[in-house]
Amino acid sequence: MEVQNMREQPMLQSNHRILDSRCALNDLYPIARLTQKLDVLNMSSTTTTTTTADTECPYTIELVQPEDTEAILTMLKTFFFKDEPMNKFLELGECYQLEQFSVKPLKDNCSYKAVNRNGEIIGVFINGLMRRPSPTDEPAKKAADDCEHPKFKKILGLMDHIEEQFDIFDLYPNENVILDGKILSVNSNYRGLGIAGRLTERAYEYMRENQINVYHVLCSSHYSARVMEKLGFHEVYQLKYADYKPDGVVVFKPAEPHVRVSMLVKEVVNTKPKSLL
């Protein structure tokens, strides 16, 4: 896996802990608990990949298509939603708003799936594109404002709070588009096959193809943050759940070791030359 830091940026000052000068945030849903014992394997630049970890379980990495939406939602309901720390603490249960929020980034056409030989989706990395706001743009509406589900509204409120505190484009003044990792989830029956690593590597290829230099994720789970670190991401900002008190009262108290929301980033060297105008 190729990992190179392209440059150092000055730190922002805030009343939350900033660990490094490589991070961001925008409209995203936290990454939940992933499978354990991940093997991060190098991937070729092609979209078809066969695992070498288990010859009886080959899979390919492919671009998510619009018709995959229902299958992806079924997978997330089984392996993602129920284990996400805030969902679990709130006992969120079935939530149509959560489902629609989670698949909204698919329209950006930069999400990838792992598919086994039977055509089943066994892993997915949902990504979206974050674009630098124009000075003439109207202020962005808060995600929680229009949410009618009282429990999910609390989660969106936390996302809005972090977004107000931390702006990636302040850290990367030369970047106009950033890849934003929304949800990475792997079927637990296929752990140890390098699926998360290969999904992430394919996203790097997308970044190089489209001259995008920065990849950002937000993790609400201790386990997912550790997985992203294994994949080469760096933690740059964190907010402890105990410190989030919008009305003077702690909103989230997930079970340990889930004690904070972590933001991580990775810079990917773009080796493709820019077109001459």
C-alpha positions in Angstrom: 0.0 0.0 0.0 1.4 3.3 -1.1 1.6 5.9 1.7 3.3 9.3 1.3 2.7 12.6 3.1 2.8 15.4 0.5 3.2 18.4 2.8 2.8 19.8 6.2 0.1 22.3 7.0 -0.2 24.6 10.1 -2.4 23.5 12.9 -5.7 25.1 13.6 -6.4 26.2 17.1 -9.6 24.9 18.7 -11.0 23.9 22.1 -10.7 20.3 21.0 -7.6 18.2 20.7 -6.0 18.3 17.2 -3.3 15.7 16.9 -1.8 16.5 13.5 -2.3 18.8 10.6 -4.0 16.4 8.2 -7.7 16.2 8.6 -11.2 17.2 7.6 -14.9 16.8 8.1 -18.1 17.3 6.2 -21.5 15.6 5.8 -20.7 12.0 6.7 -21.9 9.1 8.7 -19.4 7.4 11.1 -17.7 4.2 10.2 -18.7 1.4 12.5 -17.0 -1.7 13.8 -15.1 -3.6 11.0 -13.9 -7.1 10.8 -10.8 -8.1 12.7 -7.5 -9.6 11.5 -7.4 -7.6 8.3 -4.7 -8.3 5.8 -3.8 -5.1 3.9 -2.7 -6.3 0.5 -1.4 -4.3 -2.5 -3.9 -4.1 -5.3 -3.3 -3.7 -9.0 -4.8 -0.7 -10.9 -7.5 -2.9 -12.4 -11.0 -3.1 -11.0 -10.9 -6.9 -10.8 -9.1 -8.5 -7.9 -9.0 -12.1 -6.7 -8.0 -12.8 -3.2 -4.9 -15.0 -2.6 -5.8 -15.6 1.1 -8.4 -18.3 0.3 -8.6 -19.8 -3.2 -12.1 -21.1 -2.4 -13.4 -17.6 -1.8 -12.3 -15.3 -4.7 -13.8 -11.9 -5.0 -13.6 -8.9 -7.2 -13.6 -5.2 -6.4 -16.1 -3.3 -8.5 -17.7 0.1 -8.8 -21.0 0.3 -6.9 -23.9 0.7 -9.3 -27.3 2.3 -8.6 -29.0 -1.1 -8.7 -26.8 -2.2 -5.8 -28.5 0.1 -3.4 -31.0 -2.4 -1.8 -28.3 -5.1 -1.5 -26.0 -2.6 0.2 -28.7 -1.6 2.6 -29.4 -5.2 3.4 -25.7 -5.7 4.2 -25.4 -2.6 6.3 -28.5 -3.6 8.4 -26.8 -6.9 9.1 -23.1 -5.9 9.6 -23.0 -2.2 10.3 -26.0 -0.4 11.8 -26.5 -2.6 14.8 -22.8 -2.4 15.9 -22.2 1.3 15.4 -21.6 2.7 19.0 -24.0 5.6 18.9 -26.8 3.5 17.2 -26.3 0.8 19.8 -26.3 3.3 22.7 -29.5 5.0 21.5 -31.1 1.6 20.6 -31.9 3.2 17.2 -33.4 0.2 15.6 -34.9 0.5 12.2 -34.5 4.0 10.9 -35.4 5.0 7.3 -33.6 8.3 7.7 -30.4 6.5 8.6 -30.7 4.3 5.6 -31.3 7.1 3.2 -28.5 9.2 4.7 -26.1 6.2 4.4 -26.6 5.6 0.7 -26.9 9.3 -0.4 -23.2 9.5 -1.3 -23.6 6.7 -4.0 -24.6 9.4 -6.5 -21.0 10.6 -6.5 -20.0 7.4 -8.3 -16.9 6.7 -6.2 -18.0 3.9 -3.9 -16.7 0.3 -4.3 -17.9 -3.2 -3.5 -16.4 -6.6 -2.9 -18.3 -9.3 -4.7 -17.9 -13.0 -4.2 -18.2 -15.7 -7.0 -21.9 -16.0 -6.3 -22.5 -12.3 -7.0 -23.1 -11.4 -3.4 -21.7 -8.1 -2.0 -19.4 -9.0 0.9 -17.8 -5.6 1.5 -18.5 -2.0 0.7 -16.7 1.3 1.0 -19.2 4.1 0.5 -17.4 7.4 -0.5 -18.5 10.9 -1.3 -17.0 14.0 -2.7 -16.4 17.1 -0.5 -16.1 20.3 -2.5 -14.8 23.6 -1.3 -17.7 26.0 -0.8 -17.7 29.0 -3.1 -17.7 32.4 -1.3 -21.0 33.1 -3.0 -22.7 29.9 -1.7 -25.5 30.2 0.9 -24.5 28.8 4.3 -25.0 25.1 4.4 -28.1 23.9 6.2 -27.5 21.7 9.3 -28.1 18.1 8.7 -30.2 17.7 11.9 -32.6 20.6 11.1 -34.9 18.5 8.9 -34.6 15.2 10.7 -37.9 14.0 12.2 -36.5 10.9 13.9 -35.6 12.0 17.4 -32.8 9.5 18.0 -31.1 9.9 14.6 -31.5 13.7 15.0 -29.1 13.4 18.0 -26.5 11.7 15.9 -26.8 14.3 13.1 -26.5 17.0 15.8 -23.1 15.7 16.8 -22.0 15.6 13.2 -23.2 19.2 12.8 -21.3 20.2 15.9 -18.0 18.7 14.7 -18.4 20.2 11.3 -18.7 23.6 12.9 -15.5 23.0 14.9 -13.4 21.6 12.1 -13.1 22.5 8.5 -10.8 20.4 6.2 -10.5 23.2 3.7 -8.8 25.4 6.2 -6.1 22.7 6.6 -5.8 22.2 2.8 -6.1 25.6 1.2 -4.9 24.2 -2.2 -7.5 21.5 -2.4 -10.9 22.0 -4.0 -12.1 18.4 -3.8 -11.5 15.8 -1.1 -12.6 12.1 -1.0 -14.7 11.5 2.0 -15.0 7.9 3.3 -18.5 7.5 4.7 -19.0 3.8 5.5 -16.6 0.9 5.3 -18.2 -2.5 6.2 -17.2 -6.1 5.6 -19.3 -9.2 6.0 -17.8 -10.9 9.1 -17.9 -14.3 7.5 -15.2 -13.1 5.1 -12.8 -11.5 7.6 -9.0 -12.0 7.1 -9.1 -11.8 3.3 -7.9 -8.2 2.9 -11.2 -6.9 1.7 -11.1 -3.6 3.5 -7.6 -3.0 2.3 -8.5 -3.8 -1.3 -11.6 -1.6 -1.2 -9.4 1.3 0.1 -6.7 0.7 -2.5 -9.3 0.9 -5.2 -10.4 4.3 -3.8 -6.7 5.4 -4.0 -6.8 4.5 -7.7 -9.9 6.7 -8.1 -8.1 9.6 -6.4 -5.1 9.3 -8.8 -7.4 9.0 -11.8 -9.2 12.2 -10.7 -6.2 14.1 -9.2 -7.6 14.1 -5.7 -4.9 14.2 -3.0 -6.7 13.9 0.3 -8.8 11.0 1.7 -10.8 11.7 5.0 -12.8 9.4 7.3 -14.6 9.9 10.6 -14.8 7.0 13.0 -17.2 6.7 15.9 -15.8 3.3 16.9 -12.5 2.5 18.6 -12.2 -0.6 16.4 -12.8 1.2 13.1 -10.3 3.9 14.0 -7.7 1.2 14.6 -8.5 -0.4 11.3 -8.0 2.9 9.4 -4.7 3.4 11.2 -3.7 -0.1 10.0 -4.6 1.1 6.5 -2.2 4.0 6.8 -4.5 6.8 7.9 -3.5 9.3 10.7 -5.6 10.5 13.5 -5.8 14.3 13.5 -8.7 15.3 15.6 -10.8 13.8 18.3 -13.9 14.7 20.4 -14.6 12.6 23.5 -18.3 11.7 23.8 -18.1 12.9 27.4 -17.2 16.4 26.2 -20.1 16.8 23.9 -22.8 18.5 26.0 -25.0 20.7 23.7 -27.4 21.5 26.6 -25.0 20.9 29.5 -25.7 17.1 29.5 -23.7 14.3 27.9 -25.7 12.9 25.0 -23.8 9.7 24.2 -22.3 7.2 26.6 -21.3 4.2 24.4 -19.7 1.2 26.0 -15.9 1.2 26.3 -13.6 1.2 24.4 -15.7 3.6 22.3 -15.0 6.9 24.1 -14.5 9.3 21.3 -15.1 10.3 17.7 -11.8 10.3 15.7 -11.0 11.9 12.4 -8.3 10.5 10.3 -6.8 11.4 6.9 -4.4 10.1 4.4 -2.7 11.9 1.5 -2.2 10.0 -1.7 0.4 11.0 -4.2 -1.1 11.8 -7.5 1.4 10.4 -10.1 -0.9 11.2 -13.1 0.4 14.5 -14.8 -2.1 17.3 -15.0 -3.3 18.3 -18.4 -1.8 21.3 -20.0 -4.3 24.0 -20.8 
